[in-house]
Amino acid sequence: MFKKALFATDLSPASFSMIKCTCLQVLADLGTTECILAMCMDGGTFNPVVFQQAQGVFEQWMEEQKKLLEKNGFKTTTDICSECPGKGIPHLADKNRCDYIVLGSQGESVIKNFLLGTVTFDVLQNSSVPVFLFRLKPSENLPETITCCSGTQDLLDCVLFPTDFSENAECAFQIVLELVSKGCRKVVLSHVQEDRRIKPHLEHKLEEFNRIDSERLEEMKKRVQSVAPVIIETRLSQGSAVHEILRIAQEDKASLLVMGIRGRSNIKEFFLGSISQNVARLNTTPMILVPGKKA
């Protein structure tokens, strides 16, 4: 499931920092042996000659990044396309039959031109494979220097899985089970009774909803236990889903979040737009965002 990765780059200092980060060791731990180092250059606004010359320079820089990935033990090849990143990255992942995509993001603080904002949103919307989102931040002493903010924490220490119990969340849960089989040490299963779905007309059913969803979380817990004897905890709460997920991630010191990116009824505004994207923007923890089945 994690054998072949598409590593998206824009050749910025941030992308070089990400490739050099020791936390990428988790990719090898998950079984990744091969990387496609990919870049998208939208040449539509360039003179063809200028575009061709620029592509040659970028290929040289990509060769430097390729050597860094190979130094870490990954068999690496490069690929460049002339599409916009939002469509080109998923296209290259499909073309190269990659199991997942690796992106870097700085969250609310913008790294200009580095796979952020609408680009990340478009990649998530168009991707047919999971997207591994690493968190980046400016150095405290050198603001112009970008580093990975996962630090020395092992990304498999504590995996948080927020679920809405949809079919597409089940796709994300399969990734959780895979992580458990690869050595994850703790799993936190959470569900939020979101106020905007409960109030004011369904508050009288909250107790019933809590009973049903507690049973669902317990069933999921049993499925995790059947894979490996890891620590498993459940969290059932009420409020804003985004705020609750961020709170739980902080309180449980989650090292990695796994979330679906298409929720109930494939309503974009419900899960992809309002929840997954906002969590991805606001949290400082690496994430794996998993596309479900498209309608």
C-alpha positions as CSV (number, residue, x, y, z in Angstrom):
1,M,0.0,0.0,0.0
2,F,3.0,2.4,0.6
3,K,5.5,0.8,-1.7
4,K,5.7,3.6,-4.3
5,A,5.5,7.3,-3.5
6,L,5.2,10.4,-5.7
7,F,7.2,13.1,-4.0
8,A,5.9,16.5,-5.3
9,T,8.5,19.3,-5.4
10,D,8.7,22.9,-6.5
11,L,12.5,22.9,-6.0
12,S,12.1,25.6,-3.3
13,P,14.3,25.7,-0.1
14,A,11.3,24.2,1.7
15,S,11.2,21.2,-0.6
16,F,15.0,20.6,-0.1
17,S,14.5,20.8,3.7
18,M,11.7,18.3,3.5
19,I,13.8,15.8,1.5
20,K,16.6,16.2,4.0
21,C,14.4,15.7,7.1
22,T,15.0,12.6,9.1
23,C,11.2,12.1,9.6
24,L,11.1,10.8,6.0
25,Q,12.5,7.6,7.5
26,V,8.8,6.8,8.3
27,L,8.3,6.2,4.5
28,A,10.9,3.4,4.6
29,D,9.3,2.0,7.8
30,L,6.0,1.9,5.9
31,G,7.6,-0.2,3.2
32,T,8.3,2.5,0.6
33,T,11.2,1.5,-1.7
34,E,10.6,3.7,-4.7
35,C,10.0,7.4,-5.2
36,I,8.9,9.4,-8.3
37,L,10.3,12.9,-7.8
38,A,7.8,15.0,-9.7
39,M,7.4,18.7,-10.6
40,C,4.6,20.5,-12.6
41,M,5.5,23.5,-14.7
42,D,2.6,25.2,-16.2
43,G,4.2,26.4,-19.4
44,G,1.1,28.0,-20.9
45,T,2.3,31.5,-20.0
46,F,5.9,31.0,-21.2
47,N,7.5,31.5,-24.5
48,P,8.3,27.9,-25.7
49,V,12.0,28.6,-25.9
50,V,12.2,30.2,-22.4
51,F,10.1,27.3,-21.0
52,Q,12.4,24.7,-22.5
53,Q,15.5,26.5,-21.1
54,A,13.9,26.8,-17.6
55,Q,13.0,23.1,-17.7
56,G,16.6,22.2,-18.3
57,V,17.7,24.2,-15.2
58,F,14.9,22.6,-13.1
59,E,16.0,19.2,-14.2
60,Q,19.4,19.9,-12.8
61,W,18.0,20.9,-9.5
62,M,15.8,17.9,-9.5
63,E,18.8,15.7,-10.0
64,E,20.2,17.1,-6.7
65,Q,17.0,16.2,-4.9
66,K,17.0,12.8,-6.6
67,K,20.5,12.1,-5.2
68,L,19.3,13.0,-1.7
69,L,16.4,10.6,-1.9
70,E,18.7,7.9,-3.2
71,K,21.0,8.5,-0.3
72,N,18.2,7.6,2.0
73,G,17.7,4.3,0.2
74,F,14.9,5.1,-2.2
75,K,15.1,4.0,-5.8
76,T,14.2,7.4,-7.4
77,T,13.3,8.6,-10.9
78,T,12.1,12.0,-12.0
79,D,9.1,13.2,-14.0
80,I,8.0,16.7,-15.1
81,C,4.7,17.8,-16.7
82,S,3.5,21.1,-18.0
83,E,0.1,21.0,-16.2
84,C,-0.9,23.1,-13.2
85,P,0.1,21.3,-10.0
86,G,-3.5,20.8,-8.8
87,K,-4.1,18.5,-11.8
88,G,-0.6,17.6,-12.8
89,I,0.4,16.0,-9.5
90,P,-2.5,13.6,-9.3
91,H,-2.0,12.9,-13.1
92,L,1.7,12.0,-12.5
93,A,0.7,9.8,-9.6
94,D,-1.7,7.8,-11.7
95,K,0.6,7.7,-14.7
96,N,3.4,6.2,-12.5
97,R,1.0,4.0,-10.6
98,C,2.1,5.5,-7.3
99,D,0.5,4.3,-4.0
100,Y,0.4,7.7,-2.5
101,I,1.5,11.4,-2.8
102,V,3.9,13.2,-0.5
103,L,3.3,17.0,-0.1
104,G,4.8,19.7,2.1
105,S,2.7,22.4,3.7
106,Q,3.2,25.2,6.2
107,G,-0.4,25.5,7.2
108,E,-1.7,29.0,7.9
109,S,1.6,30.7,7.3
110,V,2.1,30.7,3.6
111,I,5.2,29.4,1.9
112,K,4.7,31.2,-1.4
113,N,4.2,29.0,-4.4
114,F,4.8,25.8,-2.4
115,L,1.8,23.4,-2.8
116,L,-0.5,25.3,-0.5
117,G,-3.9,26.8,-0.3
118,T,-5.9,26.2,-3.5
119,V,-3.2,24.0,-5.0
120,T,-3.3,21.6,-2.1
121,F,-7.1,21.7,-2.2
122,D,-7.0,20.9,-5.9
123,V,-4.6,18.0,-5.4
124,L,-6.8,16.5,-2.7
125,Q,-9.9,16.9,-4.8
126,N,-8.3,15.3,-7.9
127,S,-6.2,12.6,-6.3
128,S,-7.2,9.0,-6.5
129,V,-4.5,7.9,-3.9
130,P,-3.8,9.0,-0.3
131,V,-1.9,12.3,0.2
132,F,0.8,12.3,2.9
133,L,1.0,16.0,4.1
134,F,4.1,16.9,6.0
135,R,4.2,20.0,8.1
136,L,6.8,22.7,7.5
137,K,7.7,25.8,9.5
138,P,10.2,28.7,9.5
139,S,13.2,28.3,11.7
140,E,12.9,30.4,14.9
141,N,16.5,31.8,14.5
142,L,16.4,32.0,10.7
143,P,12.8,32.8,9.5
144,E,13.9,32.4,5.9
145,T,14.9,28.8,6.6
146,I,12.2,26.2,6.4
147,T,12.2,23.0,8.5
148,C,10.0,20.0,9.1
149,C,8.0,20.5,12.3
150,S,7.5,16.9,13.2
151,G,10.8,17.1,15.0
152,T,12.2,13.9,16.4
153,Q,8.8,12.4,17.2
154,D,8.3,9.0,15.6
155,L,5.3,9.5,13.3
156,L,4.0,6.1,14.3
157,D,3.9,6.8,18.0
158,C,0.2,7.9,18.1
159,V,-2.2,7.9,15.2
160,L,-5.4,9.9,15.5
161,F,-8.3,8.8,13.3
162,P,-11.4,11.1,13.2
163,T,-14.3,9.4,11.5
164,D,-17.8,10.2,10.4
165,F,-18.5,6.5,9.8
166,S,-19.1,7.1,6.1
167,E,-18.1,4.6,3.4
168,N,-15.3,7.0,2.5
169,A,-14.1,7.2,6.1
170,E,-13.8,3.4,5.9
171,C,-11.3,3.8,3.1
172,A,-9.2,5.9,5.4
173,F,-9.6,3.3,8.2
174,Q,-7.9,0.8,6.0
175,I,-4.9,3.0,6.0
176,V,-5.0,3.0,9.9
177,L,-5.0,-0.8,9.9
178,E,-2.0,-0.8,7.5
179,L,-0.2,1.6,9.9
180,V,-0.9,-0.7,12.8
181,S,0.5,-3.6,10.8
182,K,3.7,-1.6,10.2
183,G,4.3,-0.9,13.9
184,C,2.1,1.9,15.0
185,R,2.1,1.9,18.9
186,K,-1.1,3.8,19.7
187,V,-4.4,4.6,17.9
188,V,-7.0,7.1,19.0
189,L,-10.4,6.6,17.3
190,S,-12.6,9.7,17.5
191,H,-16.1,10.9,16.4
192,V,-17.6,14.3,16.9
193,Q,-21.3,15.0,17.2
194,E,-21.2,18.2,15.3
195,D,-23.3,21.0,16.6
196,R,-24.4,22.1,13.2
197,R,-25.9,18.7,12.5
198,I,-27.4,18.3,15.9
199,K,-28.7,21.7,16.9
200,P,-31.5,22.6,17.3
201,H,-33.7,20.0,15.7
202,L,-32.0,16.7,16.8
203,E,-30.8,17.5,20.3
204,H,-33.5,15.2,21.7
205,K,-31.8,12.3,19.9
206,L,-28.2,13.0,21.1
207,E,-28.3,10.3,23.7
208,E,-29.3,7.8,21.1
209,F,-26.7,9.0,18.6
210,N,-24.0,8.7,21.4
211,R,-25.0,5.1,22.1
212,I,-24.9,4.1,18.4
213,D,-21.6,5.8,17.7
214,S,-20.0,4.5,20.9
215,E,-20.8,1.0,19.7
216,R,-19.4,1.8,16.3
217,L,-16.1,3.0,17.8
218,E,-15.9,-0.2,19.9
219,E,-16.4,-2.3,16.8
220,M,-13.6,-0.3,15.1
221,K,-11.4,-0.9,18.2
222,K,-11.9,-4.6,17.9
223,R,-10.9,-4.5,14.2
224,V,-7.6,-2.7,15.2
225,Q,-6.9,-5.2,17.9
226,S,-7.3,-8.0,15.5
227,V,-4.3,-6.7,13.5
228,A,-1.9,-6.1,16.4
229,P,-2.0,-5.6,20.2
230,V,-1.6,-1.9,20.2
231,I,-2.9,0.7,22.7
232,I,-6.3,1.9,21.5
233,E,-8.5,4.7,22.9
234,T,-11.8,6.1,21.8
235,R,-13.0,9.7,21.9
236,L,-16.7,10.7,21.5
237,S,-17.3,14.4,21.8
238,Q,-19.7,17.2,20.7
239,G,-19.0,20.6,19.2
240,S,-17.2,21.9,16.2
241,A,-15.6,19.0,14.4
242,V,-12.5,21.0,13.4
243,H,-12.0,22.4,16.9
244,E,-12.5,19.0,18.5
245,I,-10.1,17.2,16.2
246,L,-7.4,19.8,16.8
247,R,-8.1,19.6,20.6
248,I,-7.8,15.9,20.7
249,A,-4.7,15.9,18.5
250,Q,-3.1,18.2,21.0
251,E,-4.2,16.5,24.2
252,D,-3.3,13.1,22.9
253,K,0.0,14.3,21.4
254,A,-0.9,12.7,18.1
255,S,2.1,12.2,15.9
256,L,0.0,11.6,12.8
257,L,-3.6,12.2,11.7
258,V,-5.4,10.0,9.2
259,M,-8.6,11.5,7.7
260,G,-11.0,10.9,4.8
261,I,-11.4,13.7,2.3
262,R,-14.9,12.9,1.0
263,G,-17.6,12.5,3.7
264,R,-21.2,11.6,3.9
265,S,-23.1,12.0,0.6
266,N,-19.9,13.3,-1.0
267,I,-20.9,16.8,0.0
268,K,-17.8,18.8,-0.6
269,E,-18.6,21.5,1.9
270,F,-19.2,19.0,4.7
271,F,-16.0,17.0,4.9
272,L,-13.5,18.1,2.3
273,G,-14.2,21.8,2.4
274,S,-15.2,22.5,6.0
275,I,-13.4,19.9,8.0
276,S,-10.4,18.1,6.4
277,Q,-9.1,21.2,4.7
278,N,-9.4,23.3,7.8
279,V,-7.8,20.7,9.9
280,A,-5.0,20.4,7.4
281,R,-4.6,24.2,7.4
282,L,-4.6,24.7,11.2
283,N,-2.9,21.7,12.7
284,T,0.8,21.2,13.0
285,T,0.8,17.4,12.8
286,P,1.6,15.4,9.7
287,M,-1.5,14.0,8.0
288,I,-2.5,11.3,5.6
289,L,-5.6,12.4,3.7
290,V,-7.4,9.6,2.0
291,P,-9.8,9.9,-1.0
292,G,-12.9,7.8,-0.9
293,K,-14.9,6.4,-3.7
294,K,-16.2,9.0,-6.1
295,A,-19.9,8.9,-6.8
